[in-house]
Amino acid sequence: MKALCWHGKNDIRCDTVPDPKIENPRDAIIKVTACAICGSDLHLYNGIMPGMMNGDVLGHETMGEVVELGSEVTNLKVGDRVVVPFTISCGQCFFCKKGLFSGCERSNPSPNRKVAEELWGHSPAGLFGYTHLLGGYAGGQAEYLRVPYADVGPIKVPSTLTDEQVLFLSDIFPTGYMGADMCEIQPGDTIAVWGCGPVGQFAIRSAFLLGAERVIAIDTVPERLQMARDGGAVTLDFGKDDIYDSLQEMTSGRGPDACIDAVGTEASVTASADSVLDRVKQAAMLGTDRPHVLRQAITNCRNGGIVSIVGIYGGLLDKVPMGSAINRGLTFRMAQTPVQRYLRPLLERIEKGEIDPSFVITHSGKLEDGPDLYRVFRDKQDECIKVVLKP
């Protein structure tokens, strides 16, 4: 089959690789009908995340048709149309039973688990197409995908909805929604969202779905800011506006009720002096992440407010203003998204017409177009915000 494979920094190729096979009675094989390039895939493309190996198949936003089932999968049948969560979860361990599917104890097998434990203290769940620290599973930017624990993960979707409407249930819609959900939004709340990429766009719309009175979206890319305005947000351009002064003025000197970091480790290098220094330290191997946005979210949030983190960080963060957070009583909420927990309620919102996730798509192509579209997406060329691939 054809698949997009990682061959090093800035080197992604459409290769021919072996078709996946059933390896466990709880597996399924799906024929991929649509997949997407995620912003977190760019961390792999840019060589930021450790644990990749030459030839690894990428991709964790995937849907398709079931073509083969393991003997213990009884909730699906061949021919079912399904969306696959990016988190791989057994459904039976301590964390899965609590609904914390991204903390699954079983889906990141040894020796990969040991490396993750050494880096982070404990291992999270395995993920599709996202380093050998997280299981080394083949991803879904391919013609076929093996789905472990298929009796727990995939959700069947109705024929009345297009691939483009339901594909993002795999990751970015639940992730953006979780970012807003963790803000514990109350009537009248103002929510600030840093980052108007795909996850940030869903965080904006989700905040309104959950009752926010106002959402302030922060970015500098014109088309992303326009999409945020189309979703009802007020926007700030960090290339032109002083973010702290602007937010103070817009909130009568109090600060937003909650702040969402939808950027993560690769914040803009030119956003401020501290972001330039972060990049210098990263280049000199003196730091792993660029937490400029997190610093801003903390210092801008109102006393007693919530900082919700859905942008990806991989290592150790420098000069995070914990004194501000502690002395002002901030609450931090963060997670890899437990996608299975959100799938059904968000599918219901789509079916009711409360949101059409296809709004975020700007580019589409075939798998063979993938290497070029990775570059276009990474470099923000051609007003690219979200890429969908059709094998």
NORSUL-V84053 format. One record per backbone hydrogen bond with DSSP energy under -1.0 kcal/mol. CO is the residue of the C=O (numbers start at 0). NH is the residue of the N-H. Records with the same first field share a line. If there is no record, write none. Layout:
CO = NH + NH
This chain:
0 = 16
1 = 142
2 = 14
3 = 57
4 = 12
5 = 54
7 = 10
10 = 6
12 = 4
14 = 2
23 = 26
24 = 71
25 = 149
26 = 69
27 = 146
28 = 66 + 67
29 = 144
30 = 64
33 = 62
34 = 388
37 = 40
40 = 44
41 = 45
42 = 47
43 = 46
44 = 9
50 = 131
52 = 55
55 = 5
56 = 138
57 = 140
58 = 139
60 = 35
61 = 83
62 = 32 + 33
63 = 81
64 = 30
65 = 78
67 = 28
69 = 72
76 = 79
79 = 65
80 = 156
81 = 63
82 = 154
85 = 127
92 = 96
94 = 99
95 = 98
98 = 100
99 = 102
100 = 103
101 = 124
108 = 112
110 = 114
111 = 115
112 = 116
113 = 117
114 = 118
115 = 119
116 = 120
125 = 87
130 = 135
133 = 126
136 = 128
139 = 141
140 = 3
142 = 31
144 = 29
146 = 27
148 = 151 + 152
154 = 82
157 = 160
161 = 165
162 = 166
165 = 168
166 = 169
167 = 170 + 172
169 = 85
170 = 174
171 = 175
172 = 176
173 = 177
174 = 178
175 = 179
176 = 180
177 = 181
179 = 182
180 = 183
185 = 188
188 = 212 + 213
189 = 256 + 257
190 = 215
191 = 259
192 = 217
193 = 261
196 = 200
197 = 201
198 = 202
199 = 203
200 = 204
201 = 205
202 = 206
203 = 207
204 = 208
205 = 209
206 = 211
207 = 210
213 = 190
214 = 233
215 = 192
216 = 235
217 = 194
218 = 237
220 = 224
221 = 225
222 = 226
223 = 227
224 = 228
225 = 229
226 = 230
227 = 232
228 = 231
233 = 216
235 = 218
236 = 239 + 240
241 = 245
242 = 246
243 = 247
244 = 248
245 = 249
246 = 250
247 = 252
250 = 253
255 = 301
256 = 305
257 = 191
258 = 307
259 = 193
260 = 309 + 310
264 = 289
271 = 275
272 = 276
273 = 277
274 = 278
275 = 279
276 = 280
277 = 281
278 = 282
279 = 283
280 = 285
281 = 284
290 = 294
291 = 295
292 = 296
293 = 297
294 = 298
295 = 299
296 = 300
301 = 304
304 = 330
305 = 258
306 = 332
307 = 260
308 = 334
311 = 264
319 = 321
320 = 324
321 = 325
322 = 326
323 = 327
324 = 329
325 = 328
327 = 303
330 = 306
332 = 308
336 = 338
337 = 340
338 = 341 + 342
341 = 345
342 = 346
343 = 347
344 = 348
345 = 349
346 = 350
347 = 351
348 = 353
349 = 352
355 = 358
356 = 359
357 = 360
362 = 387
364 = 389
365 = 368
366 = 369
368 = 372
369 = 373
370 = 374
371 = 375
372 = 376
373 = 377
374 = 378
375 = 380
380 = 383
385 = 361 + 362
386 = 36
387 = 364
388 = 34
